[in-house]
Amino acid sequence: MDGIVLLKEDHKTVEKLFKQFEKAGDNAYATKRRIADQVIEELTTHTWIEEKIFYPAAREADPETKDHVLESIEEHHVVLWMLSELKGLDASDERFDAKMTVLMENVRHHVEEEEKEWFPGVRKAMGRNRLTELGEQMEAAKKTAPPDPLAVPSA
């Protein structure tokens, strides 16, 4: 699978989880906890493969992405810390929904920037074969991603 397609599929998976969270009732603590745990797992793995494989390759293929990559890594830092806080927070805590809401806002902003502002340039710079190679590497790396958000380098 093409590396950018893989990342976009991850984005869609997380967005579906966000929508499920938003539709869960105010007192649906068990449901919200389960969804939050899935979000933590998905985003931790996603940031791991981006930082370990995709971002370095993007910078190499298209040096103009340097600022985008650096900004994305800083956005990851914020998201990973929020994930680590959510991991240990009871779903009935009054801060839980607020923290998830801020997380969702941050991730949605990040996804929009990646997909609209710099993925097209990276796609053009890399070409199909390189993106397919990257996709295979990222898919394999998902299996070795750490479960702890704070184990991702940008955290």
C-alpha positions in Angstrom: 0.0 0.0 0.0 1.1 3.5 -0.8 2.5 5.2 2.3 0.3 8.3 2.0 -2.8 6.2 1.5 -1.8 4.2 4.6 -1.6 7.4 6.7 -4.9 8.7 5.3 -6.5 5.4 6.2 -5.2 5.8 9.8 -6.6 9.3 9.8 -10.1 7.9 8.8 -9.9 5.2 11.4 -9.2 7.8 14.1 -11.9 10.2 12.8 -14.5 7.3 13.0 -13.5 6.8 16.7 -13.8 10.5 17.3 -17.3 10.5 15.9 -18.3 7.5 18.1 -16.9 9.4 21.1 -18.9 12.4 20.2 -22.1 10.4 19.8 -21.7 8.5 23.1 -23.9 9.8 25.8 -22.8 12.1 28.7 -22.7 9.2 31.1 -21.4 6.5 28.8 -18.2 6.1 30.7 -17.4 2.5 29.7 -18.0 3.3 26.1 -15.9 6.4 26.2 -13.1 4.6 28.0 -13.1 1.9 25.3 -13.0 4.4 22.5 -10.3 6.5 24.2 -8.2 3.4 24.6 -8.5 2.7 20.9 -7.7 6.3 20.0 -4.6 6.1 22.2 -3.4 2.9 20.5 -4.1 4.1 17.0 -2.5 7.5 17.5 0.5 6.2 19.3 1.2 3.7 16.5 0.5 6.3 13.8 2.8 8.9 15.2 5.5 6.2 15.7 5.5 5.2 12.0 5.3 8.8 10.8 8.3 9.9 12.9 10.4 6.8 12.4 9.8 6.3 8.7 7.6 8.7 6.8 8.9 12.1 8.0 12.6 11.4 7.4 11.7 10.1 3.9 9.5 13.1 3.2 12.3 15.5 4.2 14.8 13.6 2.0 12.5 13.5 -1.0 11.3 17.1 -0.7 13.5 19.4 1.4 10.8 22.1 1.3 8.8 19.9 3.7 11.3 20.6 6.5 9.1 23.3 8.2 6.0 21.1 7.9 7.7 18.1 9.4 9.1 20.1 12.3 5.7 21.7 13.0 4.1 18.2 12.8 6.5 16.8 15.3 5.7 19.6 17.7 2.0 18.9 17.2 2.7 15.2 17.9 4.4 16.2 21.1 1.2 17.9 22.4 -1.0 15.0 21.2 1.2 12.3 22.8 1.2 14.1 26.2 -2.6 14.4 26.0 -2.8 10.7 25.2 -0.6 9.8 28.1 -2.8 11.9 30.4 -6.0 10.3 29.0 -4.5 6.8 29.5 -4.5 7.2 33.2 -7.7 9.3 33.6 -11.0 7.8 34.7 -13.7 8.4 32.1 -16.0 9.7 34.9 -13.4 12.4 35.7 -14.9 15.9 34.9 -11.8 16.6 32.8 -12.0 13.5 30.6 -14.5 14.8 28.0 -12.7 18.2 27.8 -9.4 16.5 27.3 -10.8 14.3 24.5 -12.4 17.4 22.9 -9.1 19.3 22.9 -7.3 16.2 21.6 -9.8 15.8 18.7 -9.4 19.5 17.8 -5.6 19.2 17.7 -5.6 15.9 15.7 -8.2 17.2 13.2 -6.1 20.4 12.6 -2.9 18.2 12.2 -4.6 15.9 9.7 -6.0 18.7 7.6 -2.5 20.3 7.3 -0.9 17.1 6.4 -3.4 16.0 3.8 -4.0 19.4 2.2 -0.8 21.3 2.6 2.0 18.9 2.2 1.1 15.4 1.3 0.5 16.4 -2.4 4.1 17.8 -2.7 5.5 14.7 -1.0 3.6 12.5 -3.3 4.9 14.3 -6.3 8.5 14.3 -5.0 8.5 10.6 -4.1 6.6 8.9 -6.8 4.6 5.6 -6.7 7.4 3.1 -6.2 9.0 4.9 -3.2 5.6 5.5 -1.6 4.7 1.8 -2.0 8.1 0.9 -0.4 7.4 3.3 2.4 3.9 1.9 2.9 5.3 -1.6 3.3 7.9 -0.4 5.8 5.3 1.5 7.8 2.9 -1.4 7.9 5.6 -3.7 9.2 6.7 -1.0 11.8 3.2 -0.9 13.2 3.8 -4.3 14.8 6.8 -2.9 16.7 5.3 0.4 17.8 5.3 1.0 21.5 2.0 1.0 23.4 3.1 3.9 25.6 2.6 7.3 23.9 5.6 8.7 25.9 7.8 6.2 24.1 7.4 8.0 20.8 10.5 10.2 20.2 8.6 13.5 20.0 6.9 13.0 23.4 
